[in-house]
Amino acid sequence: MSLWWCEGAWLGGDQVTPDVLLEVSDGRLVGCTPGAEPHPEATVLNGLTLPGLANAHSHAFHRALRSRTQTGTGSFWTWRDQMYAVAQRLNPENYERLARAAFAEMALAGISVVGEFHYVHHQPDGTPYLDPNAMGQAVINAAAAAGVRLTLLDTCYLHGGLDQNGYQPVADHQRRFSDGTAQNWVERVNALPESAMVRIGGAVHSVRAVDPAAMATVATWAHQSGAPVHAHVSEQPAENQASQAFHGATPLAVLDAAGLVTAQFTAVHGTHLGSADQALLGQANAGCCFCPTTERDLADGIGPAKNLLAAGATLSLGSDSQAVIDLFEEARAIELNERLATNQRGHHTAAELLTAATANGYHALGWSDGGCLALGGRADFVTVALDSVRTAGGGMNLENVVYAATAADVTNLVVNGQTVVANGTHAKINVAAELAAATHEVTS
């Protein structure tokens, strides 16, 4: 039994509960007592303790692009060329080091579970490694070393693009992403191991990279395995235009016709979803993962968060390209972007935004018993300082965390009942040094 005494904790609702004693056994919360006196054997957590944060959409290797893609002009499509160049330099060894450092940075930011949208599968010429899952195993090893939970969203990627004439073959720089056929993808994914800290999910990269017949194969796999399945959806207007030109339907409608849009499904980005697509996600009890720091970095646009919630969809959050790793920034951006788009304030409560960053993200990644501080739930929690230069004077409330705190205010992170971050320092990794070395290795 391990004990933590929280100065304040968010147990749900709009309010903070003071003086909460958390009791943990075998990675589960077995006690959650409000109004408790500090226990002599408990670790004291000053500040506000929240459920662990869920990063529902990550491309770990994009961490190497930070600050390197910020010069000149361009668009998502010119940025993508720079991303491809880094992807070509990855191998199982340097990928593991880079992902380990990126996941450790996430831990410092209070993230206890990450959904890695993983599509760099094979050698640069497309030849499988001796172990066809060598790259996926590198990601699994990296998450274990960083101390975070992982849902490996292994991604089906079969085509190089889509235009009015149909699907294009993969280009040279995309060969390593492709398994050739969806059935080959299924066979490879079925060999990936799950564990107490790892879930295996699936993903369709996009309507540009996977044809409807292959989408249906992924959908069948997901339904049979009960696994979460994600897809990039309507991130750019050009994606919608290509889908309409060839399929006569939106990307989401194509995915739905293939059987993918269910309660297991999360659409990533959804920046340019129309009203019919918004209703479709809501009717399916599906989710949408917003990644505002990436979406503004890539000039994607502002997604319809409020409309999606009104339609019945759930929102989760992701760091995506790792332009910033800070889920508090992602959460407040949902509200602040709405304010810019509508000239009105107050679209989402702080509790709703924190739910997107916690319970909704856990659910989207297949960990439905996590993301909340409740008896029997996963013992994953993060503590945020309320005495920093950003949060001092703001009070013990959710708004102080959502609108003022940053990743730098995270002091402690516990995952599966184990201390991963204490006093702002990772328990095992010199994160800054490893980030510097790992990014240098794949960019120089």
URGITA-V38153 format. One record per run of one state. SS is the DSSP state (2 for helix, 1 for strand, 0 for the rest). FROM is the first residue (numbers start at 1). TO is the last residue. Records with the same first field share a line. If there is no record, write none. Layout:
# URGITA-V38153
SS->FROM-TO, FROM-TO
This chain:
# URGITA-V38153
0->1-1, 10-16, 26-27, 34-42, 52-52, 59-59, 66-75, 88-91, 109-110, 119-133, 147-148, 157-160, 164-165, 169-171, 178-181, 190-194, 196-197, 205-211, 226-228, 234-236, 248-250, 258-264, 270-274, 284-286, 291-291, 298-304, 312-313, 318-319, 321-326, 343-349, 358-358, 365-377, 379-380, 385-397, 404-406, 416-417, 423-424, 427-430, 444-444
1->2-9, 17-25, 28-33, 43-51, 53-58, 111-118, 149-156, 161-163, 166-168, 195-195, 198-204, 229-233, 265-269, 287-290, 314-317, 320-320, 378-378, 381-384, 410-415, 418-422, 425-426
2->60-65, 76-87, 92-108, 134-146, 172-177, 182-189, 212-225, 237-247, 251-257, 275-283, 292-297, 305-311, 327-342, 350-357, 359-364, 398-403, 407-409, 431-443
